[in-house]
Amino acid sequence: MKLIVGLGNVGTPYAETRHNAGFMVVQKLAERHGLTSAKGRFHASVVEGMIGSEKVMLMLPTTLMNRSGLAVGEAVRFHRLDPADIMVVVDDTALPTGAIRIKSSGGAGGHNGLADVERALGVAAYPRLRVGIDAPLVNGRKIVLSDYVLSPFTDEQRMLLQPAITRACDALECWIARGLDAAMNAFNPRTPGSNAEPK
């Protein structure tokens, strides 16, 4: 089984914020495959079903972002999953809005959700799909990171975000069907800031 976890914060005030980009991708993937009967398990909203020939669990932790590892850790232990069978979908201020990037491992990079997942799993070597939300700048000036990520996307960003969500879902389907290397080769940009597919 594959576990796909979208990171975000539950509740209407957070629904359209930049920090919920991970939620948005996983919700769209569930909608695409008609996986709508979510249940409360593992401190999360989860839905299980088939994508292609693979059984999947799609998870949205119902803890706050900085406790995301609680849900992931419980599911991993219960199902005895290998870290390679987990994909965490997360917002990333190091990528421009509209860009996505898949990595096989890495540090938390200051992201509290990733840091807690790493703490719960005891390793940093698990796949993650990063969804760009731009650097925390307003009118060219840096603003407090927490204020930025917990604010809604601008209209201009939303226009770039929707194709990125679609592309992220395509990348997740590729990972499920063909594996991590195939997904990275097909969907990672060739140069930083580019979202073009490598040839």
Secondary structure, DSSP 8 states (H G I E B T S, - for coil): -EEEEE----SGGGTTBGGGHHHHHHHHHHHHTT----EEETTEEEEEEEETTEEEEEEEE-S-GGGHHHHHHHHHHHHT--GGGEEEEEEETTS-TT-EEEES----TT-HHHHHHHHHHS-S-S-EEEEE---SEETTEE--HHHHHTSB--HHHHHHHHHHHHHHHHHHHHHHHH-HHHHHHHHS-SSTT------
